[in-house]
């Protein structure tokens, strides 16, 4: 507990004492002496009245002084001061989603997994990149969790609207696929992954970075960069890749490639039908991709006027009552 402006207390008390001094001096100057009062002063009644007068006078003075003192504390701002520094994880995560035709029935499920990951992690910056034969960032890296949740919910609704080809929601279709169908063929996985790698700003800075890649890795178009080459690019910038494999065949080349880029970048492979995938990804990222730092401490001042205010009002009320009610 501190006083922000202590000089106000000094000024008010000096003025109060000055006023009392001036008033006392004037009172003494205006006194008139009356002769032959010694007999009256020796009576019990007189002594009783004088005693009562002094008690009431000193009480009123004490109450008035407490009122002035409380008001001075109120004016000088009684505050509590605390310092706080926030722990921040310098962790950037790109949610990299294959939206090609072979993924149509699974993307809603993937988005729901992404939603759980965002909900269970805190302090990270998230971004979302969608790709088919071209790629675009529907959500640039941000730690605005309200906005992240809004985009993820919109994607979840949109994917639900394009799952049934007989009841296709064209607005949802445009929302998802505008920007992902600008090239040739489809499922250009290597280019999509490379886009996710290069979506991280300031790659030369030392930050923890991870990509959660959801794909079946079934390439059906001309690639500028292959999946293994995109994995090498991620490794160069120390970006861990966590594949969510929707194909998942231990003997297939597609699955082996995803396992290899996970291993070489320090990430971990997960099959999308693995019920522990969401928890596993969160655990892996939190255990490995940490770069904890503290922000500069900030000073928090909180006004605590309640006690002085109550004292001011209480003493003022008592003073007014005593002044009006008490009779000598």
GUZAMAR-471497 format. One line per 5 residues: their letters; for each residue x, y, z negated of C-alpha. Coordinates in nm, 2 decimals. Each point is the difference from the previous one (the first is absolute). Layout:
% GUZAMAR-471497
a> X,Y,Z ~ ...;
This chain:
% GUZAMAR-471497
xxxxx> 0.00,0.00,0.00 ~ 0.14,0.34,0.10 ~ -0.10,0.36,0.03 ~ 0.04,0.14,0.35 ~ 0.00,0.37,-0.09;
xxxxx> 0.11,0.03,-0.36 ~ 0.06,0.38,0.04 ~ -0.38,0.04,0.00 ~ -0.02,-0.14,-0.35 ~ 0.27,0.25,-0.12;
xxxxx> -0.18,0.29,0.17 ~ -0.34,-0.08,-0.15 ~ 0.14,-0.06,-0.35 ~ 0.19,0.33,0.01 ~ -0.31,0.19,0.11;
xxxxx> -0.21,-0.17,-0.27 ~ 0.25,0.08,-0.28 ~ 0.03,0.36,0.14 ~ -0.38,0.04,-0.01 ~ -0.02,-0.13,-0.36;
xxxxx> 0.28,0.23,-0.10 ~ -0.16,0.31,0.15 ~ -0.34,-0.10,-0.14 ~ 0.15,-0.06,-0.35 ~ 0.18,0.34,0.00;
xxxxx> -0.32,0.18,0.10 ~ -0.19,-0.18,-0.27 ~ 0.24,0.11,-0.26 ~ 0.00,0.36,0.12 ~ -0.38,0.01,-0.02;
xxxxx> -0.02,-0.14,-0.36 ~ -0.16,0.22,-0.26 ~ 0.08,-0.02,-0.37 ~ -0.28,0.01,-0.26 ~ 0.07,0.10,-0.35;
xxxxx> -0.10,-0.19,-0.32 ~ -0.04,-0.34,0.18 ~ 0.22,-0.20,-0.24 ~ -0.30,-0.12,-0.21 ~ -0.18,-0.14,0.31;
xxxxx> 0.32,-0.18,0.13 ~ 0.03,-0.18,-0.33 ~ -0.35,-0.15,0.02 ~ -0.05,-0.37,0.10 ~ -0.25,0.10,0.27;
xxxxx> 0.24,0.23,0.17 ~ 0.28,-0.25,-0.02 ~ -0.22,-0.27,0.15 ~ -0.11,0.22,0.29 ~ 0.37,0.10,0.07;
xxxxx> 0.10,-0.37,-0.01 ~ -0.28,-0.09,0.24 ~ 0.09,0.29,0.22 ~ 0.36,-0.10,0.03 ~ -0.08,-0.36,0.07;
xxxxx> -0.24,0.10,0.28 ~ 0.24,0.26,0.14 ~ 0.30,-0.24,0.01 ~ -0.22,-0.27,0.15 ~ -0.13,0.24,0.27;
xxxxx> 0.36,0.11,0.07 ~ 0.12,-0.37,0.02 ~ -0.28,-0.09,0.23 ~ 0.06,0.31,0.22 ~ 0.37,-0.08,0.01;
xxxxx> -0.06,-0.36,0.10 ~ -0.24,0.13,0.27 ~ 0.26,0.24,0.14 ~ 0.28,-0.27,-0.03 ~ -0.22,-0.25,0.19;
xxxxx> -0.09,0.24,0.27 ~ 0.37,0.08,0.04 ~ 0.07,-0.37,0.05 ~ -0.29,-0.02,0.25 ~ 0.14,0.30,0.19;
xxxxx> 0.35,-0.13,0.00 ~ -0.10,-0.33,0.16 ~ 0.06,-0.30,-0.22 ~ 0.11,-0.28,0.23 ~ 0.13,-0.35,0.00;
xxxxx> 0.30,-0.06,0.23 ~ 0.10,-0.33,0.15 ~ 0.24,-0.11,0.27 ~ -0.08,-0.27,0.25 ~ 0.20,-0.16,0.28;
xxxxx> -0.17,-0.23,0.24 ~ 0.15,-0.33,0.11 ~ -0.03,-0.03,0.37 ~ 0.07,-0.30,0.22 ~ 0.17,0.12,0.32;
xxxxx> -0.16,-0.28,0.19 ~ -0.14,0.03,0.35 ~ -0.23,-0.27,0.14 ~ -0.12,-0.02,0.36 ~ -0.31,-0.23,0.05;
xxxxx> 0.07,-0.12,0.35 ~ -0.31,-0.16,0.17 ~ -0.03,-0.19,0.32 ~ -0.34,0.09,0.15 ~ 0.03,-0.21,0.32;
xxxxx> -0.29,-0.22,0.12 ~ 0.13,-0.31,-0.17 ~ -0.02,0.18,-0.34 ~ -0.36,0.14,0.04 ~ -0.16,-0.26,-0.24;
xxxxx> 0.28,0.04,-0.26 ~ 0.07,0.38,-0.02 ~ -0.29,0.07,-0.24 ~ 0.14,-0.26,-0.24 ~ 0.35,0.15,0.04;
xxxxx> -0.13,0.35,-0.07 ~ -0.16,-0.13,-0.32 ~ 0.33,-0.15,-0.10 ~ 0.17,0.34,0.07 ~ -0.28,0.17,-0.21;
xxxxx> 0.09,-0.23,-0.30 ~ 0.37,0.08,0.04 ~ -0.06,0.37,0.00 ~ -0.23,-0.02,-0.30 ~ 0.24,-0.21,-0.20;
xxxxx> 0.31,0.22,0.07 ~ 0.05,0.35,-0.12 ~ 0.25,0.27,0.08 ~ 0.10,-0.13,0.34 ~ -0.05,0.18,0.33;
xxxxx> -0.21,-0.20,0.25 ~ -0.03,0.02,0.37 ~ -0.20,-0.21,0.25 ~ 0.10,-0.08,0.36 ~ -0.23,-0.18,0.25;
xxxxx> 0.14,-0.16,0.31 ~ -0.10,-0.21,0.30 ~ 0.18,0.08,0.32 ~ 0.08,0.35,-0.14 ~ 0.02,0.13,-0.36;
xxxxx> -0.11,0.29,-0.20 ~ 0.00,0.11,-0.36 ~ -0.36,0.04,-0.12 ~ 0.13,0.09,-0.34 ~ 0.34,0.17,-0.03;
xxxxx> 0.19,-0.06,-0.33 ~ -0.17,0.17,-0.29 ~ -0.06,-0.05,-0.37 ~ -0.34,0.16,0.02 ~ -0.19,-0.31,-0.13;
xxxxx> -0.34,0.15,0.06 ~ 0.08,0.05,0.37 ~ 0.17,-0.34,0.02 ~ -0.31,-0.17,-0.14 ~ -0.22,0.20,0.23;
xxxxx> 0.19,-0.12,0.31 ~ 0.02,-0.36,-0.12 ~ -0.38,0.00,-0.06 ~ -0.07,0.15,0.34 ~ 0.22,-0.27,0.16;
xxxxx> -0.18,-0.27,-0.20 ~ -0.34,0.13,0.12 ~ 0.13,0.03,0.36 ~ 0.14,-0.35,0.02 ~ -0.33,-0.13,-0.13;
xxxxx> -0.17,0.18,0.29 ~ 0.21,-0.16,0.27 ~ 0.01,-0.36,-0.12 ~ -0.33,-0.09,0.16 ~ 0.04,0.05,0.37;
xxxxx> -0.38,-0.02,0.05 ~ -0.06,0.30,-0.23 ~ 0.31,0.20,0.08 ~ 0.03,0.34,-0.18 ~ 0.16,0.22,0.27;
xxxxx> 0.08,0.28,-0.24 ~ 0.19,-0.25,-0.22 ~ 0.17,-0.15,0.31 ~ 0.13,0.35,0.10 ~ 0.11,0.08,-0.35;
xxxxx> 0.22,-0.31,-0.02 ~ 0.12,-0.05,0.36 ~ 0.06,0.36,0.12 ~ 0.38,0.02,0.02 ~ 0.06,-0.38,0.00;
xxxxx> -0.09,-0.08,0.36 ~ 0.23,0.24,0.19 ~ 0.24,-0.26,0.13 ~ 0.00,-0.32,0.20 ~ -0.11,-0.34,-0.12;
xxxxx> -0.08,-0.04,-0.37 ~ 0.15,-0.11,-0.33 ~ 0.34,0.17,0.05 ~ 0.11,-0.10,-0.35 ~ 0.37,0.11,0.02;
xxxxx> -0.09,0.35,0.12 ~ -0.26,0.02,-0.27 ~ 0.24,-0.10,-0.28 ~ 0.26,0.24,0.14 ~ -0.25,0.28,-0.02;
xxxxx> -0.07,-0.09,-0.36 ~ 0.37,0.01,-0.08 ~ 0.04,0.34,0.17 ~ -0.31,0.14,-0.18 ~ 0.21,0.05,-0.31;
xxxxx> 0.13,0.36,-0.02 ~ 0.36,0.08,-0.08 ~ 0.13,-0.36,0.04 ~ 0.35,0.12,-0.10 ~ -0.13,0.08,-0.36;
xxxxx> 0.03,-0.27,-0.27 ~ -0.36,-0.10,-0.07 ~ -0.17,-0.33,-0.05 ~ -0.19,-0.10,0.31 ~ -0.22,-0.29,0.09;
xxxxx> -0.22,-0.11,0.29 ~ -0.30,-0.24,-0.05 ~ -0.04,-0.14,0.35 ~ -0.33,-0.18,0.08 ~ 0.01,-0.18,0.33;
xxxxx> -0.03,-0.34,0.17 ~ 0.32,0.09,0.19 ~ -0.14,-0.12,0.33 ~ 0.15,0.23,0.25 ~ -0.20,0.05,0.32;
xxxxx> 0.17,0.30,0.17 ~ 0.34,0.14,0.10 ~ 0.20,0.10,-0.30 ~ 0.26,0.28,-0.02 ~ 0.14,-0.15,-0.32;
xxxxx> -0.06,-0.36,-0.12 ~ -0.11,-0.10,-0.35 ~ 0.35,-0.12,-0.10 ~ 0.15,0.33,0.13 ~ -0.26,0.20,-0.19;
xxxxx> 0.10,-0.20,-0.31 ~ 0.36,0.09,0.06 ~ -0.10,0.37,0.02 ~ -0.18,-0.03,-0.33 ~ 0.30,-0.17,-0.16;
xxxxx> 0.22,0.29,0.13 ~ -0.21,0.25,-0.20 ~ -0.04,-0.23,-0.30 ~ -0.37,-0.05,0.06 ~ -0.15,-0.32,-0.14;
xxxxx> -0.27,-0.18,0.21 ~ -0.28,-0.20,-0.16 ~ -0.18,-0.18,0.28 ~ -0.36,-0.11,-0.04 ~ -0.02,-0.28,0.25;
xxxxx> -0.35,-0.06,0.14 ~ 0.13,-0.28,0.23 ~ 0.20,-0.20,-0.25 ~ 0.14,-0.31,0.16 ~ 0.32,-0.13,-0.15;
xxxxx> 0.11,-0.14,0.33 ~ -0.09,0.30,0.22 ~ 0.26,0.25,0.12 ~ -0.24,0.29,-0.10 ~ 0.01,-0.11,-0.37;
xxxxx> 0.37,-0.06,0.00 ~ 0.07,0.35,0.14 ~ -0.20,0.15,-0.28 ~ 0.17,-0.20,-0.26 ~ 0.34,0.09,0.14;
xxxxx> -0.07,0.38,0.00 ~ -0.13,-0.03,-0.36 ~ 0.31,-0.18,-0.11 ~ 0.25,0.23,0.18 ~ -0.16,0.32,-0.14;
xxxxx> -0.04,-0.12,-0.35 ~ -0.37,-0.04,0.01 ~ -0.22,-0.30,-0.03 ~ -0.23,-0.20,0.24 ~ -0.36,-0.05,-0.09;
xxxxx> -0.28,-0.19,0.19 ~ -0.32,0.20,0.01 ~ -0.20,-0.30,-0.13 ~ 0.21,-0.02,-0.30 ~ -0.22,0.11,-0.29;
xxxxx> 0.29,0.13,-0.19 ~ 0.13,0.21,0.29 ~ -0.13,0.34,-0.14 ~ 0.14,-0.06,-0.35 ~ 0.32,-0.14,0.14;
xxxxx> 0.07,0.30,0.23 ~ -0.07,0.24,-0.29 ~ 0.23,-0.20,-0.23 ~ 0.28,-0.02,0.25 ~ -0.02,0.37,0.09;
xxxxx> -0.01,0.11,-0.36 ~ 0.29,-0.22,-0.10 ~ 0.23,0.09,0.29 ~ -0.10,0.32,0.16 ~ 0.04,0.23,-0.30;
xxxxx> 0.18,0.33,0.00 ~ -0.11,0.16,-0.33 ~ 0.07,0.36,-0.07 ~ -0.13,0.26,-0.24 ~ -0.13,0.33,0.12;
xxxxx> 0.13,0.32,-0.16 ~ -0.17,0.04,-0.34 ~ -0.29,0.24,-0.01 ~ -0.11,0.20,-0.30 ~ -0.37,-0.03,-0.09;
xxxxx> -0.15,0.27,-0.21 ~ -0.35,-0.06,-0.15 ~ -0.18,0.27,-0.19 ~ -0.14,-0.10,-0.34 ~ -0.22,0.29,-0.10;
xxxxx> -0.26,-0.20,-0.19 ~ 0.14,0.04,-0.36 ~ 0.08,0.37,0.03 ~ -0.34,0.07,0.16 ~ -0.19,-0.19,-0.27;
xxxxx> 0.20,0.19,-0.27 ~ -0.07,0.33,0.16 ~ -0.37,-0.06,0.03 ~ -0.03,-0.16,-0.34 ~ 0.19,0.27,-0.19;
xxxxx> -0.18,0.27,0.18 ~ -0.34,-0.15,-0.08 ~ 0.09,-0.04,-0.37 ~ 0.14,0.35,-0.02 ~ -0.32,0.15,0.15;
xxxxx> -0.22,-0.21,-0.24 ~ 0.20,0.09,-0.31 ~ 0.00,0.37,0.10 ~ -0.38,0.01,0.03 ~ -0.11,-0.24,-0.27;
xxx> 0.24,0.05,-0.28 ~ -0.11,0.26,-0.26 ~ 0.22,0.13,-0.27;
